[in-house]
Amino acid sequence: MSRPVALLILLVCAMLEAGGDALARKGMHAESMASKFVFYAAAAVVLFSYGWLVNRPPWSFGTLLGIYVVLFFVVAQGISWAFFHEPPTTPIWVGGALIVTGGVVMSVWR
């Protein structure tokens, strides 16, 4: 598997995982039981899709985990900002810089 394809799959996985978490959160705060059910069902499908996709390729997940953590962090912060109106605070920016730096180190150090 080429590196760009692996990165694309990991990005989609990060979007599915963070999106499924966001759907579950929306379900917890939904007003009606019907809305809760729809959000929870959607979250279950999205999170199952994440679990299936992330384990489908024949890769060493531990090797790519650092890169995945970076992608998940970036996607989760984007979802938090866009859908929950929670912009990153200074500690999140600083911690995020450390996460991204760690991902770069794991990616380029041979």
Backbone as ProteinMPNN parsed JSONL, in Angstrom:
{"seq_chain_A": "MSRPVALLILLVCAMLEAGGDALARKGMHAESMASKFVFYAAAAVVLFSYGWLVNRPPWSFGTLLGIYVVLFFVVAQGISWAFFHEPPTTPIWVGGALIVTGGVVMSVWR", "coords_chain_A": {"N_chain_A": [[0.855, -1.175, 0.0], [0.587, 2.167, -0.878], [2.081, 5.133, 0.544], [0.53, 7.597, 0.341], [-2.072, 6.493, -0.043], [-2.423, 5.06, 2.332], [-2.36, 7.196, 4.162], [-4.647, 8.578, 3.34], [-6.639, 6.677, 3.931], [-6.31, 6.594, 6.726], [-7.005, 9.23, 7.337], [-9.722, 9.269, 6.583], [-10.605, 7.388, 8.433], [-10.122, 8.786, 10.83], [-11.958, 10.851, 10.495], [-14.326, 9.38, 10.53], [-14.252, 8.249, 13.131], [-14.127, 10.521, 14.877], [-16.404, 11.829, 13.95], [-18.415, 9.923, 14.536], [-18.233, 9.954, 17.324], [-19.075, 12.583, 17.746], [-21.715, 12.414, 16.83], [-22.778, 10.685, 18.77], [-22.54, 12.335, 20.985], [-24.281, 14.406, 20.254], [-26.629, 12.913, 20.341], [-26.855, 12.437, 23.085], [-27.651, 14.9, 23.98], [-29.974, 15.406, 22.686], [-33.435, 16.293, 22.398], [-35.814, 14.73, 22.114], [-36.828, 11.28, 22.448], [-36.925, 9.928, 20.056], [-35.168, 11.421, 18.448], [-32.81, 11.018, 19.896], [-32.502, 8.25, 19.488], [-32.094, 8.159, 16.686], [-29.668, 9.628, 16.414], [-27.965, 8.022, 18.017], [-28.115, 5.571, 16.654], [-27.037, 6.305, 14.174], [-24.482, 7.026, 15.058], [-23.55, 4.533, 15.912], [-23.415, 3.1, 13.485], [-21.533, 4.667, 12.073], [-19.28, 4.523, 13.78], [-18.84, 1.753, 13.777], [-18.163, 1.495, 11.095], [-15.757, 2.915, 11.074], [-14.193, 1.189, 12.744], [-14.152, -1.129, 11.171], [-12.912, -0.218, 8.791], [-10.395, 0.75, 9.66], [-9.128, -1.528, 10.471], [-9.037, -3.111, 8.249], [-6.987, -2.81, 6.138], [-3.799, -4.394, 5.388], [-1.82, -3.609, 7.472], [0.671, -2.698, 9.905], [-0.784, -1.697, 12.631], [0.198, -0.444, 14.908], [2.489, 0.811, 13.985], [1.502, 2.867, 12.401], [0.008, 4.274, 14.18], [0.841, 6.639, 15.509], [0.724, 8.598, 13.494], [-1.981, 8.428, 12.946], [-3.068, 9.352, 15.362], [-2.369, 12.042, 15.247], [-3.869, 12.872, 12.988], [-6.452, 12.285, 13.954], [-6.593, 14.059, 16.137], [-6.486, 16.585, 14.839], [-8.777, 16.482, 13.168], [-10.78, 16.088, 15.127], [-10.599, 18.492, 16.57], [-11.376, 20.28, 14.588], [-14.052, 19.46, 14.141], [-15.084, 19.95, 16.695], [-14.862, 22.721, 16.815], [-16.358, 23.567, 14.554], [-18.939, 22.328, 14.768], [-19.723, 22.311, 17.44], [-19.108, 24.742, 18.352], [-16.807, 25.288, 19.861], [-13.975, 26.658, 20.112], [-10.436, 25.923, 19.874], [-8.494, 26.182, 22.849], [-5.695, 27.97, 24.323], [-4.057, 26.018, 25.748], [-4.853, 23.725, 24.317], [-3.963, 24.318, 21.733], [-1.179, 24.385, 22.223], [-0.687, 21.786, 23.279], [-1.608, 20.366, 21.064], [0.288, 21.138, 19.16], [2.462, 19.748, 20.162], [1.537, 17.127, 19.817], [1.331, 17.0, 17.001], [4.004, 17.501, 16.34], [5.197, 15.212, 17.45], [4.033, 13.265, 15.786], [5.199, 13.96, 13.345], [7.9, 13.429, 13.932], [7.746, 10.613, 14.341], [7.055, 9.901, 11.777], [9.138, 10.63, 10.051], [11.565, 9.798, 11.138], [13.921, 7.389, 10.658]], "CA_chain_A": [[0.0, 0.0, 0.0], [1.398, 3.388, -0.951], [1.939, 6.035, 1.691], [-0.643, 8.475, 0.199], [-3.309, 5.734, 0.159], [-2.508, 4.794, 3.768], [-2.729, 8.455, 4.822], [-6.047, 8.856, 3.011], [-7.463, 5.77, 4.732], [-6.243, 7.051, 8.112], [-7.789, 10.467, 7.441], [-11.134, 8.879, 6.574], [-10.858, 6.748, 9.733], [-10.2, 9.847, 11.842], [-13.227, 11.545, 10.292], [-15.391, 8.489, 10.99], [-14.233, 8.119, 14.589], [-14.523, 11.795, 15.496], [-17.797, 12.073, 13.568], [-19.254, 9.03, 15.331], [-18.256, 10.498, 18.687], [-19.907, 13.791, 17.724], [-23.112, 11.98, 16.728], [-23.178, 10.176, 20.085], [-22.701, 13.507, 21.865], [-25.548, 15.042, 19.859], [-27.695, 12.062, 20.856], [-26.991, 12.636, 24.538], [-28.272, 16.198, 24.245], [-31.208, 15.542, 21.898], [-34.6, 16.491, 23.258], [-36.806, 13.648, 22.073], [-36.292, 9.917, 22.398], [-36.744, 9.573, 18.643], [-33.915, 12.053, 18.01], [-31.722, 10.293, 20.552], [-32.346, 6.974, 18.796], [-31.507, 8.398, 15.362], [-28.262, 9.989, 16.598], [-27.237, 6.852, 18.52], [-28.02, 4.582, 15.575], [-26.066, 6.825, 13.213], [-23.162, 6.921, 15.691], [-23.164, 3.121, 15.9], [-23.031, 2.748, 12.109], [-20.302, 5.384, 11.726], [-18.174, 3.973, 14.571], [-18.551, 0.427, 13.244], [-17.46, 1.711, 9.821], [-14.382, 3.251, 11.45], [-13.512, -0.01, 13.218], [-13.955, -2.034, 10.047], [-11.954, 0.34, 7.84], [-9.057, 0.897, 10.226], [-8.537, -2.852, 10.611], [-9.097, -3.81, 6.964], [-5.712, -2.896, 5.413], [-2.8, -5.28, 6.005], [-0.709, -2.818, 7.987], [0.958, -2.769, 11.332], [-1.496, -0.534, 13.154], [1.071, 0.241, 15.853], [3.421, 1.648, 13.235], [0.81, 4.042, 11.888], [-0.815, 4.864, 15.229], [1.252, 8.027, 15.775], [0.176, 9.444, 12.434], [-3.424, 8.429, 13.141], [-3.373, 10.223, 16.503], [-2.285, 13.421, 14.738], [-5.04, 13.124, 12.148], [-7.634, 12.304, 14.811], [-6.58, 15.312, 16.902], [-6.822, 17.706, 13.952], [-10.184, 16.339, 12.768], [-11.628, 16.299, 16.304], [-10.637, 19.92, 16.881], [-12.201, 20.911, 13.556], [-15.457, 19.15, 14.436], [-15.435, 20.663, 17.92], [-14.997, 24.145, 16.492], [-17.408, 23.796, 13.556], [-20.27, 21.85, 15.12], [-20.064, 22.564, 18.836], [-18.706, 26.129, 18.617], [-15.809, 25.246, 20.918], [-12.649, 26.854, 19.505], [-9.336, 25.447, 20.715], [-7.897, 27.119, 23.8], [-4.232, 27.989, 24.237], [-3.481, 24.71, 26.08], [-5.112, 22.767, 23.237], [-3.018, 24.647, 20.652], [0.173, 23.973, 22.62], [-0.677, 20.321, 23.295], [-1.75, 19.922, 19.677], [1.589, 21.303, 18.502], [3.286, 18.623, 20.612], [1.022, 15.922, 19.154], [1.728, 17.062, 15.594], [5.461, 17.339, 16.3], [5.462, 13.784, 17.674], [3.664, 12.544, 14.574], [6.235, 14.232, 12.335], [9.088, 12.67, 14.34], [7.506, 9.193, 14.061], [6.932, 9.7, 10.341], [10.369, 10.858, 9.288], [12.735, 9.169, 11.758], [14.137, 6.019, 10.143]], "C_chain_A": [[0.899, 1.236, 0.0], [1.126, 4.286, 0.256], [0.747, 6.983, 1.535], [-1.967, 7.744, 0.417], [-3.501, 5.443, 1.648], [-2.931, 6.05, 4.526], [-4.184, 8.808, 4.554], [-6.979, 7.965, 3.831], [-7.472, 6.216, 6.185], [-7.034, 8.336, 8.316], [-9.283, 10.155, 7.459], [-11.505, 8.227, 7.905], [-10.993, 7.788, 10.837], [-11.521, 10.595, 11.726], [-14.398, 10.684, 10.785], [-15.417, 8.406, 12.513], [-14.69, 9.402, 15.275], [-15.981, 12.125, 15.165], [-18.76, 11.194, 14.341], [-19.353, 9.492, 16.773], [-19.159, 11.728, 18.766], [-21.387, 13.429, 17.632], [-23.618, 11.44, 18.067], [-23.403, 11.333, 21.054], [-23.998, 14.241, 21.55], [-26.732, 14.239, 20.391], [-27.919, 12.257, 22.341], [-27.736, 13.918, 24.869], [-29.544, 16.427, 23.432], [-32.408, 15.594, 22.842], [-35.558, 15.307, 23.268], [-36.11, 12.285, 22.024], [-36.053, 9.486, 20.951], [-35.444, 10.163, 18.104], [-32.712, 11.349, 18.617], [-31.44, 8.992, 19.809], [-31.669, 7.155, 17.444], [-30.022, 8.733, 15.489], [-27.445, 8.783, 17.06], [-27.073, 5.786, 17.441], [-26.995, 5.028, 14.528], [-24.644, 6.711, 13.775], [-22.666, 5.475, 15.643], [-22.691, 2.694, 14.512], [-21.695, 3.389, 11.747], [-19.111, 4.796, 12.491], [-17.843, 2.536, 14.158], [-17.765, 0.549, 11.94], [-15.997, 2.068, 10.07], [-13.619, 1.982, 11.846], [-13.224, -0.996, 12.103], [-12.849, -1.51, 9.14], [-10.542, 0.388, 8.408], [-8.356, -0.458, 10.362], [-8.483, -3.646, 9.308], [-7.748, -3.898, 6.257], [-4.707, -3.784, 6.151], [-1.6, -4.492, 6.524], [-0.497, -3.093, 9.458], [0.349, -1.527, 11.954], [-0.628, 0.246, 14.123], [2.041, 1.183, 15.165], [2.751, 2.952, 12.798], [0.019, 4.789, 12.961], [-0.45, 6.315, 15.508], [0.68, 8.989, 14.75], [-1.341, 9.544, 12.599], [-3.822, 9.37, 14.28], [-3.338, 11.683, 16.068], [-3.526, 13.753, 13.92], [-6.317, 13.196, 12.978], [-7.713, 13.611, 15.59], [-7.039, 16.482, 16.025], [-8.3, 17.655, 13.556], [-11.11, 16.625, 13.956], [-11.71, 17.774, 16.67], [-11.474, 20.677, 15.857], [-13.683, 20.68, 13.792], [-15.92, 19.911, 15.669], [-15.713, 22.133, 17.636], [-16.217, 24.383, 15.602], [-18.808, 23.444, 14.055], [-20.694, 22.132, 16.555], [-19.665, 23.973, 19.289], [-17.757, 26.225, 19.814], [-14.425, 25.415, 20.296], [-11.558, 26.351, 20.445], [-8.805, 26.557, 21.622], [-6.375, 27.07, 23.638], [-3.62, 26.645, 24.649], [-3.708, 23.655, 24.99], [-4.181, 23.037, 22.063], [-1.614, 24.153, 20.982], [0.279, 22.449, 22.641], [-0.782, 19.748, 21.893], [-0.452, 20.054, 18.902], [2.527, 20.164, 18.9], [2.846, 17.311, 19.943], [1.488, 15.885, 17.703], [3.24, 16.87, 15.453], [5.839, 15.874, 16.509], [5.128, 12.956, 16.459], [4.688, 12.731, 13.466], [7.501, 13.424, 12.661], [8.906, 11.195, 14.007], [7.461, 8.905, 12.558], [8.269, 9.763, 9.61], [11.603, 10.172, 9.876], [12.841, 7.706, 11.278], [15.229, 5.329, 10.914]], "O_chain_A": [[1.848, 1.331, 0.779], [0.078, 4.199, 0.895], [0.005, 7.171, 2.499], [-2.892, 8.31, 1.001], [-4.611, 5.564, 2.167], [-3.764, 5.98, 5.43], [-4.879, 9.287, 5.449], [-7.986, 8.434, 4.363], [-8.526, 6.219, 6.821], [-7.667, 8.514, 9.357], [-10.026, 10.718, 8.263], [-12.583, 8.477, 8.445], [-11.879, 7.684, 11.685], [-12.135, 10.936, 12.737], [-15.343, 11.197, 11.384], [-16.485, 8.485, 13.121], [-15.548, 9.365, 16.157], [-16.708, 12.643, 16.013], [-19.817, 11.663, 14.764], [-20.423, 9.432, 17.379], [-19.911, 11.897, 19.725], [-22.222, 14.061, 18.279], [-24.755, 11.707, 18.455], [-24.344, 11.312, 21.847], [-24.726, 14.649, 22.454], [-27.724, 14.814, 20.841], [-29.059, 12.244, 22.805], [-28.38, 14.016, 25.914], [-30.128, 17.51, 23.48], [-32.394, 15.019, 23.93], [-36.059, 14.925, 24.326], [-34.956, 12.171, 21.61], [-35.096, 8.769, 20.659], [-34.704, 9.49, 17.387], [-31.714, 11.111, 17.937], [-30.286, 8.666, 19.531], [-30.77, 6.391, 17.093], [-29.201, 8.185, 14.754], [-26.35, 8.547, 16.549], [-26.014, 5.169, 17.329], [-26.188, 4.227, 14.056], [-23.716, 6.345, 13.054], [-21.493, 5.227, 15.364], [-21.679, 2.004, 14.383], [-20.822, 2.732, 11.18], [-18.045, 4.594, 11.909], [-16.676, 2.145, 14.189], [-16.817, -0.202, 11.707], [-15.106, 1.588, 9.37], [-12.524, 1.731, 11.341], [-12.168, -1.629, 12.088], [-11.95, -2.26, 8.76], [-9.584, 0.092, 7.693], [-7.127, -0.524, 10.367], [-7.934, -4.747, 9.28], [-7.385, -4.984, 5.805], [-4.755, -3.912, 7.375], [-0.479, -4.693, 6.056], [-1.356, -3.637, 10.151], [0.893, -0.431, 11.825], [-0.704, 1.474, 14.164], [2.376, 2.238, 15.704], [3.373, 4.015, 12.826], [-0.576, 5.828, 12.677], [-1.336, 7.141, 15.723], [0.208, 10.07, 15.1], [-1.919, 10.615, 12.415], [-4.806, 10.1, 14.167], [-4.188, 12.473, 16.479], [-4.16, 14.787, 14.13], [-7.166, 14.057, 12.746], [-8.785, 14.208, 15.691], [-7.886, 17.274, 16.436], [-8.993, 18.671, 13.604], [-12.111, 17.326, 13.806], [-12.779, 18.258, 17.043], [-12.198, 21.608, 16.211], [-14.485, 21.605, 13.658], [-17.024, 20.455, 15.687], [-16.671, 22.712, 18.148], [-17.012, 25.287, 15.858], [-19.76, 24.18, 13.796], [-21.887, 22.185, 16.853], [-19.857, 24.346, 20.446], [-17.882, 27.112, 20.659], [-13.767, 24.423, 19.983], [-11.731, 26.351, 21.664], [-8.684, 27.711, 21.213], [-5.842, 26.234, 22.908], [-2.727, 26.164, 23.952], [-2.855, 22.795, 24.767], [-3.662, 22.1, 21.457], [-0.937, 23.574, 20.133], [1.221, 21.883, 22.086], [-0.124, 18.759, 21.569], [-0.119, 19.195, 18.085], [3.295, 19.671, 18.074], [3.679, 16.493, 19.555], [1.981, 14.861, 17.23], [3.701, 16.163, 14.557], [6.712, 15.355, 15.813], [5.866, 12.028, 16.125], [5.011, 11.792, 12.739], [8.098, 12.813, 11.775], [9.812, 10.578, 13.447], [7.789, 7.802, 12.122], [8.492, 9.022, 8.652], [12.592, 9.985, 9.168], [11.928, 6.907, 11.489], [15.552, 4.176, 10.629]]}, "name": "protein", "num_of_chains": 1, "seq": "MSRPVALLILLVCAMLEAGGDALARKGMHAESMASKFVFYAAAAVVLFSYGWLVNRPPWSFGTLLGIYVVLFFVVAQGISWAFFHEPPTTPIWVGGALIVTGGVVMSVWR"}
